[in-house]
Amino acid sequence: MRLRGQAPPEAVAPEAPLGEEYRMTCDRLVCANCAGPVSEGRCHVCRAHRERLHRDNPLAALSPAALLGLFAALVAVALVAQRVATA
């Protein structure tokens, strides 16, 4: 039995596997104003929400390969700094 206003069970997102979280991304969000994907930015509401999501998490726009590259660069800088400090 469903109460008024509840989403049907098939409309609810599946639960995240143990130890994982689902990230909020624009590609799966549907705008309540124009019923289009938020990622397309069809109306001012879509565009505003898309910008807010990207502004709140600036690293969300980076690919995993880019993040790995940044981490490798950080480790390299730390190793060079350590060698300079001990020399």
FIZA-414992 format. One record per residue: residue in one letter; chain; x, y, z of N, C-alpha, C in turn. Coordinates in Angstrom, 1 decimal, always signed. Layout:
<r resn="A" chain="A" n_east="X" n_north="Y" n_up="Z" ca_east="X" ca_north="Y" ca_up="Z" c_east="X" c_north="Y" c_up="Z"/>
...
END
This chain:
<r resn="M" chain="A" n_east="+0.8" n_north="-1.2" n_up="+0.0" ca_east="+0.0" ca_north="+0.0" ca_up="+0.0" c_east="+0.9" c_north="+1.2" c_up="+0.0"/>
<r resn="R" chain="A" n_east="+0.6" n_north="+2.2" n_up="-0.9" ca_east="+1.3" ca_north="+3.4" ca_up="-1.0" c_east="+0.5" c_north="+4.5" c_up="-0.5"/>
<r resn="L" chain="A" n_east="+1.2" n_north="+5.4" n_up="+0.3" ca_east="+0.5" ca_north="+6.7" ca_up="+0.7" c_east="+0.6" c_north="+7.7" c_up="-0.4"/>
<r resn="R" chain="A" n_east="-0.3" n_north="+8.6" n_up="-0.4" ca_east="-0.3" ca_north="+9.7" ca_up="-1.4" c_east="+1.0" c_north="+10.5" c_up="-1.3"/>
<r resn="G" chain="A" n_east="+1.6" n_north="+10.7" n_up="-2.4" ca_east="+2.9" ca_north="+11.5" ca_up="-2.5" c_east="+4.1" c_north="+10.6" c_up="-2.4"/>
<r resn="Q" chain="A" n_east="+4.0" n_north="+9.3" n_up="-2.2" ca_east="+5.1" ca_north="+8.4" ca_up="-2.2" c_east="+5.4" c_north="+8.0" c_up="-3.6"/>
<r resn="A" chain="A" n_east="+6.7" n_north="+7.8" n_up="-3.9" ca_east="+7.1" ca_north="+7.3" ca_up="-5.2" c_east="+6.9" c_north="+5.8" c_up="-5.2"/>
<r resn="P" chain="A" n_east="+6.6" n_north="+5.3" n_up="-6.4" ca_east="+6.5" ca_north="+3.9" ca_up="-6.5" c_east="+7.8" c_north="+3.2" c_up="-6.3"/>
<r resn="P" chain="A" n_east="+7.9" n_north="+2.0" n_up="-5.9" ca_east="+9.1" ca_north="+1.3" ca_up="-5.5" c_east="+10.1" c_north="+1.3" c_up="-6.7"/>
<r resn="E" chain="A" n_east="+9.6" n_north="+1.2" n_up="-8.0" ca_east="+10.5" ca_north="+1.1" ca_up="-9.1" c_east="+11.2" c_north="+2.5" c_up="-9.4"/>
<r resn="A" chain="A" n_east="+10.6" n_north="+3.6" n_up="-8.8" ca_east="+11.1" ca_north="+4.9" ca_up="-9.1" c_east="+12.2" c_north="+5.3" c_up="-8.1"/>
<r resn="V" chain="A" n_east="+12.3" n_north="+4.5" n_up="-7.0" ca_east="+13.3" ca_north="+4.8" ca_up="-5.9" c_east="+14.7" c_north="+4.3" c_up="-6.4"/>
<r resn="A" chain="A" n_east="+15.7" n_north="+5.1" n_up="-6.2" ca_east="+17.1" ca_north="+4.7" ca_up="-6.6" c_east="+17.5" c_north="+3.4" c_up="-5.7"/>
<r resn="P" chain="A" n_east="+18.3" n_north="+2.5" n_up="-6.3" ca_east="+18.7" ca_north="+1.4" ca_up="-5.6" c_east="+19.7" c_north="+1.8" c_up="-4.5"/>
<r resn="E" chain="A" n_east="+19.8" n_north="+1.0" n_up="-3.4" ca_east="+20.7" ca_north="+1.3" ca_up="-2.3" c_east="+22.1" c_north="+1.1" c_up="-2.8"/>
<r resn="A" chain="A" n_east="+23.0" n_north="+1.9" n_up="-2.2" ca_east="+24.4" ca_north="+1.8" ca_up="-2.5" c_east="+24.9" c_north="+0.5" c_up="-1.9"/>
<r resn="P" chain="A" n_east="+25.9" n_north="-0.2" n_up="-2.5" ca_east="+26.5" ca_north="-1.3" ca_up="-1.9" c_east="+27.2" c_north="-0.9" c_up="-0.6"/>
<r resn="L" chain="A" n_east="+27.4" n_north="-1.9" n_up="+0.2" ca_east="+28.0" ca_north="-1.6" ca_up="+1.5" c_east="+29.4" c_north="-0.9" c_up="+1.3"/>
<r resn="G" chain="A" n_east="+29.5" n_north="+0.2" n_up="+2.0" ca_east="+30.8" ca_north="+0.9" ca_up="+2.0" c_east="+30.9" c_north="+1.9" c_up="+0.8"/>
<r resn="E" chain="A" n_east="+29.9" n_north="+2.0" n_up="+0.0" ca_east="+29.9" ca_north="+2.9" ca_up="-1.1" c_east="+28.8" c_north="+3.9" c_up="-1.0"/>
<r resn="E" chain="A" n_east="+28.9" n_north="+5.1" n_up="-1.6" ca_east="+27.9" ca_north="+6.1" ca_up="-1.7" c_east="+27.6" c_north="+6.5" c_up="-3.1"/>
<r resn="Y" chain="A" n_east="+26.4" n_north="+6.8" n_up="-3.4" ca_east="+26.0" ca_north="+7.4" ca_up="-4.7" c_east="+26.3" c_north="+8.9" c_up="-4.6"/>
<r resn="R" chain="A" n_east="+27.0" n_north="+9.4" n_up="-5.6" ca_east="+27.2" ca_north="+10.8" ca_up="-5.7" c_east="+26.1" c_north="+11.4" c_up="-6.6"/>
<r resn="M" chain="A" n_east="+25.7" n_north="+12.6" n_up="-6.2" ca_east="+24.7" ca_north="+13.4" ca_up="-6.9" c_east="+25.4" c_north="+13.9" c_up="-8.1"/>
<r resn="T" chain="A" n_east="+24.9" n_north="+13.6" n_up="-9.3" ca_east="+25.4" ca_north="+14.1" ca_up="-10.6" c_east="+24.3" c_north="+14.6" c_up="-11.4"/>
<r resn="C" chain="A" n_east="+24.6" n_north="+15.5" n_up="-12.3" ca_east="+23.6" ca_north="+16.1" ca_up="-13.2" c_east="+23.0" c_north="+15.2" c_up="-14.2"/>
<r resn="D" chain="A" n_east="+23.7" n_north="+14.1" n_up="-14.6" ca_east="+23.3" ca_north="+13.3" ca_up="-15.7" c_east="+22.0" c_north="+12.5" c_up="-15.3"/>
<r resn="R" chain="A" n_east="+21.7" n_north="+12.2" n_up="-14.1" ca_east="+20.5" ca_north="+11.5" ca_up="-13.7" c_east="+19.4" c_north="+12.3" c_up="-13.2"/>
<r resn="L" chain="A" n_east="+19.6" n_north="+13.6" n_up="-12.9" ca_east="+18.6" ca_north="+14.5" ca_up="-12.4" c_east="+17.6" c_north="+14.9" c_up="-13.5"/>
<r resn="V" chain="A" n_east="+16.4" n_north="+15.0" n_up="-13.1" ca_east="+15.3" ca_north="+15.5" ca_up="-14.0" c_east="+14.8" c_north="+16.8" c_up="-13.4"/>
<r resn="C" chain="A" n_east="+14.7" n_north="+17.8" n_up="-14.2" ca_east="+14.2" ca_north="+19.1" ca_up="-13.8" c_east="+12.7" c_north="+19.1" c_up="-13.6"/>
<r resn="A" chain="A" n_east="+12.3" n_north="+19.6" n_up="-12.5" ca_east="+10.8" ca_north="+19.7" ca_up="-12.2" c_east="+10.2" c_north="+20.8" c_up="-13.0"/>
<r resn="N" chain="A" n_east="+10.9" n_north="+21.7" n_up="-13.5" ca_east="+10.4" ca_north="+22.8" ca_up="-14.2" c_east="+10.1" c_north="+22.5" c_up="-15.7"/>
<r resn="C" chain="A" n_east="+11.1" n_north="+21.8" n_up="-16.4" ca_east="+10.9" ca_north="+21.5" ca_up="-17.8" c_east="+10.9" c_north="+20.0" c_up="-18.1"/>
<r resn="A" chain="A" n_east="+11.1" n_north="+19.2" n_up="-17.1" ca_east="+11.1" ca_north="+17.7" ca_up="-17.2" c_east="+12.2" c_north="+17.2" c_up="-18.1"/>
<r resn="G" chain="A" n_east="+13.2" n_north="+18.0" n_up="-18.3" ca_east="+14.4" ca_north="+17.6" ca_up="-19.1" c_east="+15.5" c_north="+17.3" c_up="-18.2"/>
<r resn="P" chain="A" n_east="+16.5" n_north="+16.6" n_up="-18.7" ca_east="+17.7" ca_north="+16.3" ca_up="-17.9" c_east="+18.4" c_north="+17.6" c_up="-17.5"/>
<r resn="V" chain="A" n_east="+18.8" n_north="+17.7" n_up="-16.3" ca_east="+19.5" ca_north="+18.8" ca_up="-15.7" c_east="+20.8" c_north="+19.1" c_up="-16.5"/>
<r resn="S" chain="A" n_east="+21.4" n_north="+18.0" n_up="-16.9" ca_east="+22.7" ca_north="+18.1" ca_up="-17.6" c_east="+22.6" c_north="+18.9" c_up="-18.9"/>
<r resn="E" chain="A" n_east="+21.4" n_north="+18.9" n_up="-19.5" ca_east="+21.3" ca_north="+19.6" ca_up="-20.8" c_east="+21.0" c_north="+21.1" c_up="-20.6"/>
<r resn="G" chain="A" n_east="+20.6" n_north="+21.5" n_up="-19.4" ca_east="+20.4" ca_north="+22.9" ca_up="-19.1" c_east="+19.3" c_north="+23.6" c_up="-20.0"/>
<r resn="R" chain="A" n_east="+18.2" n_north="+23.0" n_up="-20.2" ca_east="+17.2" ca_north="+23.5" ca_up="-21.1" c_east="+16.5" c_north="+24.8" c_up="-20.5"/>
<r resn="C" chain="A" n_east="+16.4" n_north="+24.9" n_up="-19.2" ca_east="+15.7" ca_north="+26.1" ca_up="-18.7" c_east="+16.6" c_north="+26.8" c_up="-17.6"/>
<r resn="H" chain="A" n_east="+16.2" n_north="+27.9" n_up="-17.1" ca_east="+17.0" ca_north="+28.7" ca_up="-16.1" c_east="+17.2" c_north="+27.9" c_up="-14.8"/>
<r resn="V" chain="A" n_east="+16.2" n_north="+27.1" n_up="-14.5" ca_east="+16.2" ca_north="+26.3" ca_up="-13.3" c_east="+17.3" c_north="+25.2" c_up="-13.4"/>
<r resn="C" chain="A" n_east="+17.3" n_north="+24.5" n_up="-14.6" ca_east="+18.3" ca_north="+23.5" ca_up="-14.9" c_east="+19.7" c_north="+24.0" c_up="-14.8"/>
<r resn="R" chain="A" n_east="+19.9" n_north="+25.2" n_up="-15.5" ca_east="+21.2" ca_north="+25.8" ca_up="-15.5" c_east="+21.7" c_north="+26.2" c_up="-14.1"/>
<r resn="A" chain="A" n_east="+20.8" n_north="+26.8" n_up="-13.3" ca_east="+21.2" ca_north="+27.2" ca_up="-12.0" c_east="+21.5" c_north="+26.0" c_up="-11.1"/>
<r resn="H" chain="A" n_east="+20.8" n_north="+24.9" n_up="-11.2" ca_east="+21.1" ca_north="+23.8" ca_up="-10.4" c_east="+22.4" c_north="+23.1" c_up="-10.8"/>
<r resn="R" chain="A" n_east="+22.6" n_north="+23.0" n_up="-12.1" ca_east="+23.8" ca_north="+22.4" ca_up="-12.6" c_east="+25.0" c_north="+23.2" c_up="-12.2"/>
<r resn="E" chain="A" n_east="+24.9" n_north="+24.6" n_up="-12.2" ca_east="+26.0" ca_north="+25.4" ca_up="-11.7" c_east="+26.3" c_north="+25.3" c_up="-10.3"/>
<r resn="R" chain="A" n_east="+25.2" n_north="+25.1" n_up="-9.5" ca_east="+25.3" ca_north="+24.9" ca_up="-8.0" c_east="+26.0" c_north="+23.6" c_up="-7.7"/>
<r resn="L" chain="A" n_east="+25.7" n_north="+22.6" n_up="-8.4" ca_east="+26.3" ca_north="+21.3" ca_up="-8.2" c_east="+27.8" c_north="+21.3" c_up="-8.5"/>
<r resn="H" chain="A" n_east="+28.2" n_north="+22.0" n_up="-9.6" ca_east="+29.6" ca_north="+22.1" ca_up="-10.0" c_east="+30.4" c_north="+23.0" c_up="-9.1"/>
<r resn="R" chain="A" n_east="+29.7" n_north="+24.1" n_up="-8.6" ca_east="+30.4" ca_north="+25.0" ca_up="-7.7" c_east="+30.6" c_north="+24.4" c_up="-6.3"/>
<r resn="D" chain="A" n_east="+29.7" n_north="+23.6" n_up="-5.8" ca_east="+29.8" ca_north="+23.0" ca_up="-4.5" c_east="+31.0" c_north="+22.0" c_up="-4.5"/>
<r resn="N" chain="A" n_east="+31.2" n_north="+21.3" n_up="-5.6" ca_east="+32.3" ca_north="+20.3" ca_up="-5.6" c_east="+33.1" c_north="+20.5" c_up="-6.8"/>
<r resn="P" chain="A" n_east="+34.2" n_north="+21.3" n_up="-6.8" ca_east="+35.0" ca_north="+21.6" ca_up="-7.9" c_east="+35.7" c_north="+20.4" c_up="-8.5"/>
<r resn="L" chain="A" n_east="+36.0" n_north="+19.4" n_up="-7.6" ca_east="+36.7" ca_north="+18.2" ca_up="-8.1" c_east="+35.8" c_north="+17.2" c_up="-8.8"/>
<r resn="A" chain="A" n_east="+34.5" n_north="+17.5" n_up="-8.8" ca_east="+33.6" ca_north="+16.6" ca_up="-9.5" c_east="+33.8" c_north="+16.6" c_up="-11.0"/>
<r resn="A" chain="A" n_east="+34.3" n_north="+17.7" n_up="-11.5" ca_east="+34.5" ca_north="+17.8" ca_up="-12.9" c_east="+35.7" c_north="+17.1" c_up="-13.4"/>
<r resn="L" chain="A" n_east="+36.6" n_north="+16.7" n_up="-12.5" ca_east="+37.8" ca_north="+16.0" ca_up="-12.9" c_east="+37.6" c_north="+14.5" c_up="-13.1"/>
<r resn="S" chain="A" n_east="+38.2" n_north="+14.0" n_up="-14.1" ca_east="+38.1" ca_north="+12.5" ca_up="-14.3" c_east="+39.0" c_north="+11.8" c_up="-13.3"/>
<r resn="P" chain="A" n_east="+38.8" n_north="+10.5" n_up="-13.1" ca_east="+39.6" ca_north="+9.8" ca_up="-12.1" c_east="+41.1" c_north="+9.8" c_up="-12.6"/>
<r resn="A" chain="A" n_east="+41.3" n_north="+9.8" n_up="-13.9" ca_east="+42.7" ca_north="+9.8" ca_up="-14.4" c_east="+43.4" c_north="+11.1" c_up="-14.0"/>
<r resn="A" chain="A" n_east="+42.6" n_north="+12.2" n_up="-14.1" ca_east="+43.2" ca_north="+13.5" ca_up="-13.8" c_east="+43.5" c_north="+13.6" c_up="-12.3"/>
<r resn="L" chain="A" n_east="+42.6" n_north="+13.1" n_up="-11.5" ca_east="+42.8" ca_north="+13.0" ca_up="-10.0" c_east="+44.0" c_north="+12.2" c_up="-9.7"/>
<r resn="L" chain="A" n_east="+44.2" n_north="+11.1" n_up="-10.4" ca_east="+45.4" ca_north="+10.2" ca_up="-10.1" c_east="+46.6" c_north="+11.0" c_up="-10.5"/>
<r resn="G" chain="A" n_east="+46.6" n_north="+11.7" n_up="-11.6" ca_east="+47.7" ca_north="+12.5" ca_up="-12.1" c_east="+48.1" c_north="+13.6" c_up="-11.1"/>
<r resn="L" chain="A" n_east="+47.1" n_north="+14.3" n_up="-10.5" ca_east="+47.3" ca_north="+15.3" ca_up="-9.5" c_east="+48.0" c_north="+14.7" c_up="-8.3"/>
<r resn="F" chain="A" n_east="+47.5" n_north="+13.5" n_up="-7.9" ca_east="+48.0" ca_north="+12.8" ca_up="-6.7" c_east="+49.5" c_north="+12.4" c_up="-6.9"/>
<r resn="A" chain="A" n_east="+49.8" n_north="+11.9" n_up="-8.1" ca_east="+51.1" ca_north="+11.5" ca_up="-8.5" c_east="+52.1" c_north="+12.7" c_up="-8.5"/>
<r resn="A" chain="A" n_east="+51.6" n_north="+13.9" n_up="-9.0" ca_east="+52.4" ca_north="+15.1" ca_up="-9.0" c_east="+52.6" c_north="+15.6" c_up="-7.5"/>
<r resn="L" chain="A" n_east="+51.6" n_north="+15.5" n_up="-6.7" ca_east="+51.8" ca_north="+15.8" ca_up="-5.3" c_east="+52.8" c_north="+15.0" c_up="-4.6"/>
<r resn="V" chain="A" n_east="+52.8" n_north="+13.7" n_up="-4.8" ca_east="+53.8" ca_north="+12.8" ca_up="-4.2" c_east="+55.2" c_north="+13.1" c_up="-4.8"/>
<r resn="A" chain="A" n_east="+55.3" n_north="+13.4" n_up="-6.0" ca_east="+56.6" ca_north="+13.7" ca_up="-6.6" c_east="+57.2" c_north="+15.0" c_up="-6.0"/>
<r resn="V" chain="A" n_east="+56.3" n_north="+16.0" n_up="-5.8" ca_east="+56.7" ca_north="+17.3" ca_up="-5.2" c_east="+57.2" c_north="+17.0" c_up="-3.7"/>
<r resn="A" chain="A" n_east="+56.4" n_north="+16.2" n_up="-3.0" ca_east="+56.8" ca_north="+15.8" ca_up="-1.6" c_east="+58.1" c_north="+15.1" c_up="-1.5"/>
<r resn="L" chain="A" n_east="+58.4" n_north="+14.2" n_up="-2.5" ca_east="+59.6" ca_north="+13.5" ca_up="-2.5" c_east="+60.8" c_north="+14.4" c_up="-2.8"/>
<r resn="V" chain="A" n_east="+60.6" n_north="+15.3" n_up="-3.7" ca_east="+61.7" ca_north="+16.3" ca_up="-4.0" c_east="+61.9" c_north="+17.2" c_up="-2.8"/>
<r resn="A" chain="A" n_east="+60.9" n_north="+17.7" n_up="-2.2" ca_east="+61.0" ca_north="+18.5" ca_up="-1.0" c_east="+61.8" c_north="+17.8" c_up="+0.1"/>
<r resn="Q" chain="A" n_east="+61.5" n_north="+16.5" n_up="+0.3" ca_east="+62.2" ca_north="+15.8" ca_up="+1.3" c_east="+63.7" c_north="+15.6" c_up="+1.0"/>
<r resn="R" chain="A" n_east="+64.0" n_north="+15.4" n_up="-0.3" ca_east="+65.4" ca_north="+15.2" ca_up="-0.7" c_east="+66.2" c_north="+16.6" c_up="-0.5"/>
<r resn="V" chain="A" n_east="+65.5" n_north="+17.7" n_up="-0.8" ca_east="+66.1" ca_north="+19.0" ca_up="-0.7" c_east="+66.3" c_north="+19.3" c_up="+0.8"/>
<r resn="A" chain="A" n_east="+65.4" n_north="+18.9" n_up="+1.6" ca_east="+65.5" ca_north="+19.2" ca_up="+3.1" c_east="+66.6" c_north="+18.4" c_up="+3.7"/>
<r resn="T" chain="A" n_east="+66.8" n_north="+17.2" n_up="+3.3" ca_east="+67.9" ca_north="+16.3" ca_up="+3.9" c_east="+69.2" c_north="+16.5" c_up="+3.3"/>
<r resn="A" chain="A" n_east="+69.3" n_north="+17.2" n_up="+2.2" ca_east="+70.6" ca_north="+17.5" ca_up="+1.5" c_east="+71.4" c_north="+18.6" c_up="+2.1"/>
END
